[in-house]
Amino acid sequence: MSSELETPSGAAAPRRSVRALTRLAGVTAFAATLIVGASAAAVAAPVAADGTVSAAAADARPPRTTHGPCAYTETPDEPAARPVPLPPDPRRTPDRGSVRVTLSTNQGPIGLTLDRAAAPCTVQSFLHLVGKRFYDRTPCHRLTAYPTLSVLQCGDPSGTGEGGPGYRYRDELPTDLPPAPTDPTDVRRVYARGVLAMANAGPDTNGSQFFLVYANSALRPNYTIFGTVDAAGLATLDRIAAQGIPPTAEDPAPVDGAPAQPVTIRRAVRAHHHH
């Protein structure tokens, strides 16, 4: 699911392959340079002279998919960065109300409110990963500071931008976002400050990576929005963003890279309301 980010024309493309906010866009001149690693195609099992199928080929079973409406599907060619089972997928995915999750980071708390109605399968998966402690002790590997793309990206335990949970699921895309005023082509929409959305590497490739928007951003509406960041969380994001991205000899003023101050999610905790 490795892919390259669309970058504004004239900007140096990120040197390392970035997974996920992948297909992230910004200014009008963004060229879509989505490059996704081809999934391993199913290959006919090699048959030995005695007619038996090799053990390796016998293991090449089709990926498992859950039976509910969310159809979480294993990605054998992209194993989990940290072992985790497929999420529960009940026949009726909860699609009402909100759930609070707090990301306790080394830079301060980031409170999230997940919106089940907006993205029931995404919230179901995210809460599953929180419950399995998939996000605990993981870095936020990427900060962007383009004028039209201002986000912190997290959710990959490997910290490379390549890692995920070993499964994928379909998009639940927003349909009511306002057009981005910076985009005369009218294809980009405003992902507003405070939005919580899923990163991806193309249609229906959601996994564990997500991004937090700290300033209004102009993106194609290709990213599932599944919640919002609270005021304390925005203050934390502002502090992280203010530290910027470390300069290098080649790029003295980078706008896309690892945060200058490393950001680690120490724990992700779901709030259980007491009635």
Phi, psi and omega in degrees: 000011180298138180205164182258145179283143168291131179240154179298147181300141181090342179270146177289132178291147178303136183287323183272153178293135183243131176261135163093239198331020181304166183050016175287141182233171177213254188294167185306321188281008181302126176267132180285105180242055181282116179239111184250135176300129180294136178288151180297122179285151177293131182245143179301138182293132177291133180255129180286169182303328182275008175089358180273155179266137182299152182301319181298319181292324180297331179285348185279056179284159177296150181299142178287145177227138178290158190267354181277188184294340183276338176046056174295130190236129178302150175238081186301329179282351176228080184296159183298140175291340178207129189300133179203139179285170173295148180292157170297144184224074183294158181302324175248100179292130178304126185226026177227150173082181183232160179228135179266136174228137175248126171267111176273111182247165178292349179257359181128170183283146171234106180272133180241143170245114182272138185252102183296325183293323184290324188204074187300319182289325179293315179297319179302315180293315183299316179294325176299313181294323175298313182296327179274004178061029179298326184271350182293138179058046177237149181275158163262107197274350190215133175236134174242147182219039172289155176301334183243015178207102186231093186218157168247129183249134185222181169102008177246107181303334182283342179073008184262344190086002182254346192267153177210194186267003182083011174211165177224167177203172192282162177287152171229077196280148177289145182240358189236025182279144179289151178297146178284123183296340181278356187243098181294342179282350176064024176262337182268152182237164178276117166264103193285157172310132179097356180282142173247123184219162179273136169278159179204177179236033183130176184302134172059040178240029179296144178220253181243343185281140182220165177226150182245123186268120181257351171210145183315131184234151181253111185225150167298146184282054184255011185236126180294124173266126184229015177169190183223160178259138181279175185299318179296322178295320178295323177297320177296314179299320180298321178296317180296314182295324182296332179285341175072201184240134186297131178290154175233172178300319181285330186224093183289344180223068185291149178241009181202118180169192179292143178299143180300320174262112182306139181244123179236130171280109180287316177209144170247124187231130175277134177276129175255117183289139175256120182272000000 
